[in-house]
């Protein structure tokens, strides 16, 4: 598990966070501007196990600046078109990167580079657990992002 800036570097990861006491990681695809997620358990030995037949997708962090990374999914680079919920998209070009900073409760706060004040969070308000990785207005608060390095 990678949840400190000092541990962060370019490479392959699972991306997600905690919601209502459970771990949720991003899967392939998007629904209404939110990245799909699936529940996982995390053992003391460091094993990740899905709670359903769906599997988390491996994302690649590509370095942009000292704490800035492009997030590449199978479908393209993760970006937001505007501030607020439901604004995530996949793009083919490296349009915007995500700036990582420490979250007060551990993990990361991610803000998109550029003129739009938008964050990437695990939504504490979502009604469904299958699309928790979301964009929000930069002034709102959300659950921290956690990464798990793919070995």
C-alpha positions in Angstrom: 0.0 0.0 0.0 1.3 3.4 -1.0 -0.2 6.3 1.1 2.7 8.7 1.6 4.3 11.1 -0.8 7.7 9.8 0.1 6.7 6.3 -1.3 5.1 7.7 -4.5 6.9 7.2 -7.9 6.1 6.3 -11.5 4.9 2.8 -12.0 2.0 0.4 -12.1 -0.7 0.5 -9.4 -4.2 -0.3 -8.3 -6.1 3.0 -7.4 -8.9 3.4 -4.9 -9.7 4.1 -1.3 -11.9 3.4 1.6 -15.7 3.8 1.8 -17.9 2.9 4.7 -15.1 0.8 6.2 -14.4 -1.2 3.0 -11.6 -1.0 0.4 -12.7 -0.2 -3.2 -10.5 -0.2 -6.3 -11.0 1.1 -9.8 -12.1 -1.4 -12.5 -12.2 -1.0 -16.2 -14.7 1.5 -17.5 -16.7 4.5 -16.5 -20.3 5.2 -15.8 -21.9 8.7 -16.0 -18.5 10.4 -15.5 -17.4 8.2 -12.5 -14.8 5.5 -12.6 -16.2 2.0 -11.8 -15.0 0.4 -8.6 -15.2 -3.0 -6.9 -14.9 -4.0 -3.2 -11.6 -5.7 -2.1 -10.1 -7.1 1.1 -6.5 -6.3 2.1 -4.7 -9.0 4.2 -1.9 -8.4 6.6 0.4 -10.3 4.1 -0.4 -7.6 1.5 -2.7 -9.7 -0.6 -5.7 -8.0 -2.4 -8.8 -10.1 -2.9 -11.9 -9.0 -4.8 -15.3 -9.4 -3.0 -17.0 -10.2 -6.4 -15.9 -11.7 -9.7 -14.9 -8.2 -11.0 -11.3 -7.4 -10.9 -9.4 -4.1 -10.3 -7.6 -2.7 -13.3 -3.9 -1.8 -13.2 -3.2 1.9 -13.9 0.2 3.5 -14.8 1.4 6.6 -13.1 3.6 8.6 -15.5 5.7 11.4 -13.9 4.8 15.0 -15.0 6.3 17.1 -12.1 7.7 16.5 -8.6 4.3 15.4 -7.2 2.4 15.4 -10.5 1.5 12.2 -12.4 -0.6 11.3 -15.5 -2.9 8.4 -14.6 -3.2 6.0 -17.5 -6.1 3.5 -17.5 -6.5 0.9 -20.3 -9.1 3.3 -21.9 -6.8 6.4 -21.8 -5.5 9.1 -19.5 -7.8 10.1 -16.7 -9.0 13.7 -16.9 -11.9 15.9 -15.8 -13.8 18.2 -18.1 -15.1 20.5 -15.3 -15.3 20.9 -11.6 -18.0 18.8 -9.9 -19.4 15.3 -9.9 -19.6 13.2 -13.0 -16.9 15.1 -15.0 -14.3 12.3 -15.4 -13.3 11.2 -18.9 -10.5 9.2 -20.6 -8.4 11.0 -23.2 -5.8 9.7 -25.7 -3.5 12.7 -25.1 -1.7 13.8 -21.9 -3.9 16.8 -21.4 -3.9 17.2 -17.6 -2.0 15.5 -14.8 -2.9 15.0 -11.2 -1.0 16.7 -8.4 -0.7 14.5 -5.3 -0.6 16.0 -1.7 -1.0 14.4 1.7 -4.6 13.9 3.0 -5.1 14.7 6.7 -6.3 11.1 7.4 -3.5 9.4 5.4 -3.5 8.7 1.7 -3.6 11.4 -1.0 -5.6 14.4 -2.2 -5.4 14.6 -6.0 -6.0 17.9 -7.8 -6.0 18.2 -11.6 -3.5 20.6 -13.1 -4.8 23.4 -15.2 -7.4 26.1 -14.8 -10.2 23.8 -13.5 -10.3 23.4 -9.7 -11.2 19.7 -9.5 -10.3 16.9 -7.2 -10.3 13.1 -7.6 -11.8 11.3 -4.5 -13.5 8.2 -3.3 -17.0 9.5 -2.7 -18.3 9.4 0.8 -21.8 10.4 -0.5 -22.2 7.8 -3.3 -25.4 5.8 -3.1 -23.8 2.9 -5.1 -20.5 1.2 -4.4 -19.8 0.4 -8.0 -18.7 3.9 -9.1 -16.9 5.5 -6.1 -13.9 7.1 -7.9 -15.2 10.5 -8.7 -14.5 14.1 -9.5 -15.6 16.9 -7.2 -15.3 20.7 -7.0 -11.9 21.5 -5.6 -13.4 23.1 -2.4 -15.4 20.0 -1.4 -14.0 17.2 0.7 -13.8 13.5 0.0 -12.2 10.3 1.1 -8.4 9.9 0.4 -7.0 8.1 -2.6 -4.8 5.1 -1.8 -2.5 3.3 -4.2 -1.4 -0.3 -4.2 1.8 -1.0 -6.1 1.5 -3.8 -8.6 4.4 -6.3 -8.1 
